[in-house]
Amino acid sequence: MLTVQEAISKIGTEGYTTVEGLLSLVSETSAAAKGATENALTLLYSKNIGEINAFEVAENLSNNSKDSYGKKQIVTVGDSDVAALLKSEMFRTELLS
């Protein structure tokens, strides 16, 4: 699996200039959460919980779940390299070009 830095370095190179190539790049990039305990719970979220955005609830729980070593006991996909790739300006620019 690629790190976010490795994935970003491939954007715009042969095989990674089309939507299909970018989808392939996403599938090649690690979705493992960084800074997590070995048996961390992965929290999935969607839409709202009442009037609160579920994303905000999940991120808050994750950010406040650190053990005494500073590792998260609850993580979200946002803690992964693939999330960082999807948020990167370079990925978004290539996708929309």
Residue pairs with C-beta under 8 A, 6 or more apart in sequence:
1 28
1 29
1 30
1 31
1 32
1 81
2 10
2 25
2 28
2 29
2 30
2 81
3 29
3 30
3 81
4 29
4 81
4 82
4 84
4 85
4 88
7 25
7 28
7 29
7 81
7 82
7 85
8 85
8 88
8 90
8 91
10 16
10 25
11 22
11 25
11 90
11 91
11 94
12 90
12 94
15 21
15 24
16 22
16 24
16 25
16 94
17 94
19 95
22 91
22 94
22 95
25 85
26 82
26 85
26 86
29 81
29 82
29 85
30 80
30 81
30 82
31 77
31 80
31 81
31 82
32 80
32 81
33 40
33 42
33 72
33 75
33 76
33 77
33 79
33 80
34 79
34 80
34 81
35 70
35 71
35 72
35 79
36 71
36 72
36 73
36 75
36 79
37 67
37 71
37 72
37 73
40 71
40 72
40 73
40 74
40 75
41 73
41 74
41 75
42 75
42 76
42 77
43 58
43 61
43 62
43 74
43 75
43 76
44 58
44 76
44 77
45 54
45 55
45 57
45 58
45 76
46 54
47 54
48 54
49 57
58 76
59 76
59 78
61 74
62 72
62 74
62 75
62 76
62 78
62 79
63 72
65 72
65 73
65 74
66 72
66 73
67 73
72 79
77 83
85 91
